[in-house]
Amino acid sequence: MSQLVNRKPSLNDFQLRDGIYFPQDYEQLNQNQHKQKWDKIGKTYYGSQKIETIQKSSPIKQDYTLITGKPGGTWNQFPENKSVDSILELGCGYGRIPLHLSKAKNLQCQKFYGIDISEPLLRRLLKFKQEYDFFPGAEFHIICNSAEILPLEDNSIDLVISNCVFMHIPDAQMRRLMSEIARVLKPGGMFVFNHSFHNKNCPSHLIHNFIRNLNIFSKNPIYLKQYDATEIEEILTTSGITKKCSQSTVEPTQEYAILPEIIKGVSVPFARAINKSLKPAEGMKQTLAYGYSAYSGLNN
Ligand SMILES: C[S@@+](CC[C@H](N)C(=O)[O-])C[C@H]1O[C@@H](n2cnc3c(N)ncnc32)[C@H](O)[C@@H]1O
């Protein structure tokens, strides 16, 4: 997607406009169907646009979780009062996860790098930063690009995070991105990829894939590949990430599903209630889990 592929990637090649770094081939990127989809989704993503017209009297002023909700999963295991030099977030959206880690976990950093393909979401991130001042005092480097080549120095990042993003990125691009993560991570650095991969054995995805394949003419370009635990471990190893970070873990998420809850924008009756009622035995978790998370350094 980017013309930076054969060059040493650097933020110096980007143009900084209104607080966001754009690649030189941004006009070309704007022609990309995947980007257009995320720009559209980004305009109203989970009601987060409310921040743009927030009134002084709004309770949201005091409680950001009224917009963002409370991210769970692996983030619950994240240690409190951690301080690092640099954080990189892949697919940072409007900044929900850094806002949560800064406010609820008192995570501190000197530099925050956030990359996302959706310009409306990044503009909103700047608005959230202005409103709630998460990571106070840190340098913010917000990059609007497809996360594939990272315009960052080798061995420059302490903590790489991502939440619900890799399942939206095609396999070859995701593998390139993983090698880039391995390149920019400092040796002994840490990563947390929460709910980042869809589970290829989950019946809900299998049904969804079947229906999707019936319609060859209008596939949703953002619904992509799924993996099992062995494949994710292989990706982490091949990319070089596990070499940089000790003790990596791949684990099924705690949401289980046998039925897709929405098919082609239409809610499937009772699917949500049925999925929520599932309490799989240990041996069935790898089959019924909706997705996988992967992380290092949270078990210490
Ligand atoms: C499901 S949203 C998650 C957003 C955010 N991490 C959160 O949890 O609120 C997926 C995000 O990935 C971004 N994204 C999708 N494809 C991308 C790509 N190729 N490069 C960078 N970001 C991408 C989208 O714009 C969107 O912000």
The ligand as an ORCA input file, in Angstrom:
! r2SCAN-3c Opt
* xyz 0 1
  C     -12.189     -2.535     15.558
  S     -11.359     -1.009     15.388
  C     -10.447     -0.914     16.924
  C     -10.025      0.505     17.262
  C      -9.286      0.666     18.594
  N      -8.134     -0.185     18.665
  C     -10.250      0.401     19.741
  O     -10.150     -0.648     20.359
  O     -11.092      1.273     19.996
  C     -10.092     -1.372     14.220
  C      -9.174     -0.208     13.944
  O      -8.163     -0.640     13.050
  C      -7.945      0.382     12.104
  N      -7.375     -0.247     10.909
  C      -7.963     -1.140     10.077
  N      -7.117     -1.503      9.115
  C      -5.958     -0.848      9.327
  C      -4.705     -0.807      8.671
  N      -4.471     -1.524      7.574
  N      -3.749     -0.009      9.174
  C      -3.980      0.751     10.280
  N      -5.134      0.746     10.951
  C      -6.125     -0.043     10.483
  C      -9.325      0.976     11.892
  O      -9.293      2.252     11.313
  C      -9.861      0.973     13.321
  O      -9.502      2.132     14.014
*
